[in-house]
Amino acid sequence: MESKVICCFGEILWDLFPDGKRLGGAPFNVASSLKDLGATVHFISRVGSDALGDEILEELDSRKISKEHLQRDPVHSTGKVLVSLDKNGSAQYEIEKDVAWDFIQPTPASLELVKKSAAFVFGSLIGRGASYQTLLVFLKVSNFSVFDLNLRPPYYSATLLIELMKQSQLLKFNDEELYLVAQMLDSPFHSMDQHLTFIAKVTGATTICVTKGRFGAVLFHEGKWFYNSGYQIKVEDTVGAGDSFLATLVYGVVHSHDLQATLDRACAMGALVAASQGANPAISESDLEQFMCITSA
């Protein structure tokens, strides 16, 4: 196993903002952020054989992200999402159905990639279509599965989420999603920490992380707790903030970095993305370090 290879699987699409389109899709956002952090990252997805698909290939080239596992679909079109922002920068999404990324197929090369990767990252939205069967194939050979419960109604069910959580080692959700999951699992408790302990026991996950927006995040890892109280920024839009957070967290976990430092960096990265436009702003290592230095001074 190549210890630094991280594989992301799922949707890649165009986010249609009021002022234009930007490349997005939660697993792609994670992959892009991982690439910026210096990770060896591969991305498995599918786009249409259309002009928007061609543009995605050009974008991957410009970001130096491998296209080796990006499939072309001759029937289904490249995915699009209509994004609207409220006065606080929080996003609402209208997601097109039956698009190319709903039909990702397993290939011998992609199976081998998942087998050799140190982490396999995916989200819940990929479970809405035919790609779900491909996900189950990949999970059987994954060494370390990272599940981002990026819930988008109506594209999930309790049965789906519970099955995928039980096949994953690292779970990530926001505080609203945490309480929803706790209810699904019939947790008898009330506090966040109690719910996390209960969910870890029921699912078998070794690591669970909950983001709390501007109030930071909590990380539960093999019975140990880590906390960050957040960074104060002016929100531009929240699109991709959770994805960049997850990328930074996974990068630190895969490279066996100190978990408290990793959580702090993840929260800072999420804040920087929320303070920028779109899901994939260019944020360098020096930008991150400078921000953390200024905000902790």
N, C-alpha and C positions, 0 to 999 in steps of 0.2 A: 504493500500500500504506500503510495506517495503521500507523505503526511501533510503537504501543503495544498493539495488539490481540493477545491471546493466546487461542488456541482449544484447549480440552481435549476429548478424545473418548473415550468408553468407558463403563464400568459405573458406575451409581449404585445403591445398595442399602442395606438395613438390616443393620448388624452386630448380631447378637444375642449380647450379653454375659450372663454369669450374673446380673448385676444390672439388666438391661434392654437396650433397643435404642438404637443410635446410628446416625446417618446416616454412610455410608461408601462405599467403592469408590475405588480408587487415583486414577483421573483426576478424580473429584469432589473428593477430598481436596486434590489439587493445585490445582484451580480455586478451592476455598474459601480456601486459604492465599494464593493469588495475589490474590484479592479483598481479603483482610485487609492485604496489602502495598500496596494502592492500584492494582493493575493493572486495565486494562480487559480483562475476561475473559468469554468465552462458553463454554458447555458444551453438547456434543451428546450426547444419550443417549436412553433410552426406558424408560418405566415402565408398569406395568399400569394398566388402568382399574378400579382397586380402591381400597380404603380406604388401604392403605399407599402407593399412588401419590399419592393426595390429600394425605397427610401430607408427602410429599416436596415437592410443589408449595408447601405452606405453609412448609416449611423454607427453600426457595429464596427465597421472598418475604421471610422474616425476615432472611436473610443478604444480601439485595439482589443476588442472582445472577439473571441473566436466564433466563426460562423459554422464550424464543422458540424454542429448538432442542431442547426436551425433548418427545419424542414420547410419545403414549399408545397402548398396545397393547390392543386389544379381546379378544385371545385369551390372551396369555401374562401371567403374574402378575409383580408387582414383585419384584425380586431380594432374596434374603436370604442371609446367611452366619452360620453358627454359629461363634462365636469362643470358644476356650478359652485360658487363660493359664497358663503354668507358674510356678514359684516366683520366677523372675527377671523375670517380666513379658513374656516372649517369647510371641508368639501363634501358635496353630495354627488353621486355617480349614477348615470344611466348607461348600463353595459349592454352592448349588442350581443345577441344570442347566435349560436350556431356559426361561429367564425372559425378561422383556421386553428387557433390554439385549443379549441375544443376537441380536436382530432389528432393530437400528437400520437405518433406510433413508436413502439419500442423497436430498436434496431440492435444488431449485435454490437455495434460500436458504442451506442449509448449505454447498453447494459454493462459493457466492460468499463466505461467511464465511471458509472455509479459504483461498481465494485471496487475500483481503485481509489475512490475519493475519500478524504478524511471526513467530509460532511456532505450531506444531501439535503438541500433546502427546498421546501415547497410550501404552498399556502392552501387554504380551504377552497378558494374559488375554482381551482382546477378540477374539483370533484363534481362540477355541475354537468359535465358532458362525457363523451367517449374517452377523453384523456384520463379519466379516473381509473380505467382498467390498466392503462399504461403505468399510472402511479403505483398501483398495487404490485405490478411486476417489479418495478424499481425498488420498492420498499423491502421486498424479499431478499435483495442482494446488498442493500445499503449497510454501511458500517456504523453510521451515526446520523440518524434522521432528525431534522430540525423542522418542526411544524409551526407555521405562523397562522394563527387563527384570525385571518384577516376577513372577518365576517361581512358579507354583502347580501342582505336579504333580497330575494327569497332563495338564494343559491346555496343553502346548506340545510342539514337536518341534524337532530341530536344523534341519530344512529350513525351518520357519516362522521361527525366530529369525534364521537367516542371511539369508533373503530380506528380512526387515524391517530388519535392521541395514544392509544394503546400500542401502536406500532412505531412510536417516536421516542427519542431519548431527551430532546430539548423541546419544550413548548414555550411559545411566546404569545401573549395576548395583552390587550389593554384592560384597564380596570373594569370597564363596562362589560366586556366579554368575559372577564373572570367570574363575575357574579352570575352571568348567564350559564356558563359551564358548570359552576357549582350547583346551580338549580337542576341542570340536566342530570348531574350525577347524584342528586339527592343528598347533597352535603348537609349534615345536621348542624353545621356551625354558622357563625355570623361574621367574624372578622376576616380580613384579607389573609393574614398569616395562617389562620386555622384552615381556611379554604385551600390554600396552597399546599399545606401538609396533607390534607385529605386527598386532593387531586393527584398528588405525587404517589400516594399509596395505592389509589384505585387504578391509575393508568400505568404505573411502573416507570414513569419518566424520572430521570435522574436530575434534571435541571428544568426549572420553570422560571420564566421572567414575566413580570407584569409592568407595563408602562402606565404612567399616571399623568400624561400630558405635561403641563408646566410644573407639576409637582414631582417629577423625576420618575424613579422606577425602583422595584424591589426584585431581587434575584435570590432564588432558593436553589441551592446546589448541594445534593447529598447531605441534607440535614443542617447545612450552614446558611446563614443569612447575610445578605449584602444590600445596602440601601444607598440611594442618591436622592437628594431633595430637589433636584432640578436646577435649571439655569434660566434666568429672566431675560427674555428677548421680546422684540416686537414681531408678532407673527405676520408674515406675508401670506403664506398659505401652508396648510398642514400636509399637502400631498407629498408622499414619499418620506416623511419624517420618521415614521415607524420602521420603514424599510431600511433606511440608512442606520438607524439604531440597531436593528437586527444584524446588519452586515458587520458593524463594528463589534458587536457582542460575539458573533460566530468567529470572526477573525481572531479575537483574543482567546476564545475557548480552544480553537483548533491549534493555536500556537502555544498553549499552556501558559498564557500570561496571567499575572495576578488578577484575580476576579474582581476585587474592589476597583482597581485601576481600570479594568476593562469596562465595568459598569459605568464608571465616571466618564470615560471616553465615549461610550455609546450614548449616554444622555446628552453630552455636549454636541456630538455629531447630529443627533436628532434635532436639537435646538437650532443649530446652524442651518439645517435644511428648512426648518419651519420659518426661519427668518429670510429665506430666499424664495425666488419664484420657481415653481415646477418641482418635479420629483428628483431630478438629477443635476443639481448645481455643481459646479467644479469647486470642490473643497479639498485643499491640500493638507498634508500632515502638519505643515507649519501653520496653516490657518487654524487647525484644530488646537494645536498646542498653544498658540497665541490667545485664542478665545478662552481656553481653560485657565490660562495664567491670569488674564485680565479679570475674569469673573470670580476667581478665588482670591484675588488680592485684597 
